[in-house]
Amino acid sequence: MAIQVQSPELGGVQAPVGAPLPRIDGPLKVTGVAKYTSDYRFSDMLTAVPVCATIAHGVVRGINAAAARAMPGVRMIYTHENIGRFYRVSEGSGIHIDEKRPPMEDTTVRYYGQYVALVVAETFEQAQAAANAVRVDYLPDHHDVSKLLSSADTPKVDTERGDPASAFSAAQVTLDRTYTTPIETHNPIELHASVALYDGHSFTLYETSQAIVNHQGALSQMLGVPKENVRVITEYLGSGFGGKLWLWSHSLLAAQAARNLRRPIKLVVSRAMMFQNVGHRANTQQRVRLSATRDGKLTSLRQDYLHQIAQIESSTEDCGEATGHLYGTDHLRVTATPARRHIAPNTAMRGPGAVPGLFATESAMDELAIALNMDPLQLRLLNEPPVDQSRNVPFSSRHLREALTTGAERFGWAQRDPAVGSMQRDGEILGWGMAACSWMAKRVAAQVQATLNADGTVRLASGSQDIGTGTYTVVAQMVSELTGIPMSQVVVALGDTELPPGPVSGGSMATASMVPAVAAAVRSVMSQALSVASEHARSPFHGVGADALAFSAGCVHRKGQTPESGVPFADLLGIAKLSGFSAKGESGGSDDDPGADGISIHSYGAHFIEVRWQPLIARLRVSRVVSVIDGGRIINPRTGRNQIEGAVVMGIGMALFEETHYDERSGKPINNNLADYLMATNADSPDIDVVFLDYPDKKLDELGARGIGEIGLAGVAPAITAAVYHATGVRVRDLPVTIEDLLKAEFRDGTRGL
């Protein structure tokens, strides 16, 4: 999809990078012009509806689809016997997929909802009715969907230094606590969907994907066709939160049905299937042991965590992602142990690993501060490390101390009375809590193509995607900044694998990965313009060395003179009878990542949160949040602030509402809808004050920009539970906070609520 800016210009008052511009795709979305995957219609298109297993473990003994086949509009019913062959993604290929077992590969059922058949019909209503009529005979086996985690596997050491066991034993003050986080389900408004076309040679898939290039590679391998025979298009995404990063089985089913029937196929995953077929955040169980001197200096930190995974898949919920570098201590050990359950494969969810991990470690820091009779802010400031001790390398740019002190000042932390339940306002008890946060900053491989067109526009194209975070907009700002061409003459094309391969939109890595690629491509086309201006016989600068010329404000001119004294690049193209100057730019993969060796690159931040507690009716709400983010240079403060605000609201959901419950009898997710799966809504959203410190991190890229999608969520939940303790005296170590937890609270006179 190519988008040209329609919004007003800045009037030359402010450079494009750093300007709080509205999203350039906004008008298309609010007017209904933007097309999402399920909006696509093609003549002769059929609809596919999967049949899902109703047991969590066992074997399919037989499938009776006779009645379904006879129903109106039904064109085909696929099972493991006739769907055709799928292949697996080869190890070491660089292609990521969470559910490595292809759909309907065998008759073994390993989780409730696993696809066992696929109905294809003329309409959705006909396909759904026929899917309901398919009868599956199962031989059930024992299953385990229990929330309490245990495992016979040997823990794997993530990070280790010193001798934490001995330091803990010898310490003056110790803390040993266990914290749990539940399974959370991604619930973007847009359901997962695939629209697949096959022309007898090549596939085209309209997809809900956060990584179209990876999606193309996975489809190529699993369908057994060359990559150039697969095209993936994601023009717009109705959010994904990590759940749409990697290919899921429904995409393969749609593509295979299109190949078999030679007709376009649409498959939209239902809301119930969102809870069982397209990933979730794994539940975790984390034991944290801290030790410190009486004045608060950490002497050891141990974090041993278990995390749920599917029966035959492999993944790690990296809860120790931030542990090794966030605080200074010479003795540290982090271990991970998987616990297999008969639950569908988990996947990345916004801030994977670090978000649940920081709930445990930051909660433990708050409890340690109380044990030390110390301000939790001061405890964190005291343990600021001089270097990243996990790798013994310096930090590229770390302003956590400033984030903490700035947040404390804006929040009014100095007025906090640490006594439980001591602060009141308007008849409500106030609770104040805080937590620090961190998230990685990395670059991945990215390619772009820049073109200066004869009509005076500049086009930047990349096979990345905009998942609603503002990629179209920030890329346009980068191009305008480099060229001086007004934003209204910048066209950004994303979301198609026929474009140069772009980065994934996950891990807060897309923007930083695009910066060097965009810069290289744009500078190359500007250089071409200078060469033509210098060399073409009809150019007014013929004979002037290209090194004596400059490109700015869309014009070629002599260095030291104004752009107005020169020639617009479009006029040069006309003189040379060229349609455009075009060039590609790229940034490398992990080998080119500045943080891969010798330097620690992360984003940091601090959240200060106020809750209000009404004990007579057991009503708790988050009323105020101050978030201070050290995320490098902020290319667009408007879209950036929106990212942090959305993440904070998601953190409120994590702390107070979200948990997927499974029926232990059947293994079914039982709150598999938007009525029963509780999330934060507008009514739950507090006043949110977002502050960006805006220190460019030039070690990562020339603009100094780091990603900020995840950092806003990390640390929110422990800040909330710290505030809950301050208000109620109830320490919640098992998320989410429940009414039952709060009913344990005592009034200051010793009586209980309700």
Secondary structure, DSSP 8 states (H G I E B T S, - for coil): -EEE--S---TTSS-STT-----TTHHHHHTT-S--GGG---TT-EEEEEEE-SSSSEEEEEEE-HHHHTSTTEEEEE-TTTS-------TTSS---S--S-TTSSSEE-STT-EEEEEEESSHHHHHHHHHH-EEEEEE------SS----S--EEEEEES-HHHHHHT-SEEEEEEEEE--B----SS--EEEEEE-SS-EEEEE--S-HHHHHHHHHHHHTS-GGGEEEE-S--S--TTTTSS--HHHHHHHHHHHHHSS-EEEE--HHHHTTTS--B--EEEEEEEEE-TTS-EEEEEEEEEEEE-SS------TTTTHHHHS--S-EEEEEEEEE-SS------SSTTHHHHHHHHHHHHHHHHHHTT--HHHHHHHT--SSBTTTTB-BSS--HHHHHHHHHHHHTGGG---STT-EEETTEEEEEEEEEEEEE-----EEEEEEEETTS-EEEE-B----SSSHHHHHHHHHHHHH---GGGEEEE-SBTTSSB---S-TT-HHHHHHHHHHHHHHHHHHHHHHHHHH-TTSTTTTS-GGGEEEETTEEEETTS-GGGSEEHHHHHHHHT-SEEEEEEEE-SGGG-GGGSS-B-EEEEEEEEEEEEETTTTEEEEEEEEEEEE-B--S-HHHHHHHHHHHHHHHHHHHHT----B-TTT--BSS-STTTS----GGG--EEEEEE-----TTT-TT-B---TTTTTTTHHHHHHHHHHHHHS----BSS--HHHHTT-B-TTS-B--
